[in-house]
Amino acid sequence: MTVSSHTDEPVSADATAFGAARSSLDRLVNQPWFIPAVLALLCILAYAPYLNMPALLDEQYLLAFSKAAGHSGVSLGTFLNWRGPDVADAWGPVVTLAIKLSQILLFGSPFLMRAQSLLVHIAATILLFYLCRPIAPSRWLPFAAAALFGLYPLNPESVLWLGGKGSQLAGVFAPASLCAYQRSNWRWLLASLVLFSAALLSSASIWPLAVLFTVWELFNRFVWRERGDVRDDTLSVVAPLG
């Protein structure tokens, strides 16, 4: 049984069109900006509806205190030594300085300060993707992990809550330090040390991350050595942080 030529042509044309569309989609997905853009979009869709929330009571106190810092009987040093609305927040001077600068540059607007916090969360989400990418068999597993973190981190209220600035900044400096740490270059390792110090000066609760550095180094030296992907001379940088 033969099939007429006019039947074959549409099938071949459809297959060609499908192949071209798939090839175009593959090229789009393989662009280096595609996954970070998708992660940013997911975060915006998840949290943008809450940017217009009025300032909560503790946020009003935070804004008033930061506005008074440097005058009105509140010294700037006193404000910089503030550990947050609750002692358990364990803020460092990087956080209080960031809040004071936000108060000045963003006019103390809760909307603008929440938008700034969302940008910080997006940066932390994208950094998490790049941090996990080198140790995953494909990029879709790091994408899934970063998307889960972006949509629902363990402490989701800190994404837009102004009182969560400590975990926000520590959450972006810490993965940034680990991404720099992966580079196995002394300049990047120095940048890693500076970024990790900034994380520590954002929140004292980030100290246990030094354990993660050590675990990374142990895996790097004894588990991944067979892959020929060992990054030498990094343990001496991490050891003082422990």
C-alpha positions, 0 to 999 in steps of 0.5 A: 500500500502506497501513500500519496505524496500530498499526504507526506508533505504536510507531515514532513512540514509539521515535523520540520516546524516542530523541530525548528520550534523545539530548537528555538526553545532549547536555544532560549532555555540555554541562554545564561540569563534564562534561569535567573530571569525565571527565578526572579519572575517567580519571586516577584509573582509570589511577593509583589502583591504584599509590597503595599502592606502598611507598616506593622507596629514593630516596623513603625518602631524600627523606622522611627528609631532609625530616623532618630539615629544621629539626632533626637537624643539617639547617637548613631553609635547607639543605633549601630550597636542595636541588635534588632527589635528582639535580642534573638535577632542578633543583628550586626552593624551592617544591618543597622547601617543598611537600615539607616541608609534605606531610611535616608535614600528611600525616604523611609517608605515601607513600600520602597524598603519592601521592594528593596528587600524583595530585590535582596531575596531575588539576589539570594535565590539566584546566588543559590542556583549558581552555588548548587550548579557546579555540584549537580548533574544537571541545572534543573535540580539547582533550579528546583532548589532555588525556586523552592527557596525563592517561593518559600524559604524557611523564614518567609516572613523575613522576605518583606518584613523590615525586621527580617533585614538581618537574615535577608542580608546574611542570606545574600552575603553567605551564598555570595561568599560560597560562590566566590569560594568555588573559584579557586583563585586567591582574589576570589578567596579574598572576596569570599572572606570579605563577603563571609565577614559581611554575613557575620556582621549582618547576623551572628546566627550565620556563624554555623556556616563555617561548618558548611565551608569545612564540609565543602572542603572535605568533599572537595578534597576527598570525594570529588578528587577523582573527578579532577575538580579539586580546588587547592589551597582553600582550607587555610582560608576557611580554618580561621572562620571556624 
